[in-house]
């Protein structure tokens, strides 16, 4: 039933793995580098990466920075990960969020 949410989680996990699985602490610091800063908890990141929750709308800017960072790291590592556009990620995230909200 949750096909789009599953796809979001699978794509995020693939980007994370291809980037060499950076520490969650590093990903928290990524939020602090945003302007304005984004406060993100390790538990929140863990829930996203392990398919427990879909990011809320107020995290959209951070999610786009996160996937950009992961994709850059994957390219730097030469992992062969197929980079996706920001628009593609935004559409997938919106569809996953809509699906999860409809299931409530």
Secondary structure, 3 states (H helix, E strand, C coil): CCHHHHHHHHHHHHHHHHCCCCCHHHHHHHHHCCCCCCCCCHHHHHHHHCCCCCCCHHHHHHHHHHHHHHHHHHHHHCCCCCCCCHHHHHHHHHHHHHHHHHHC
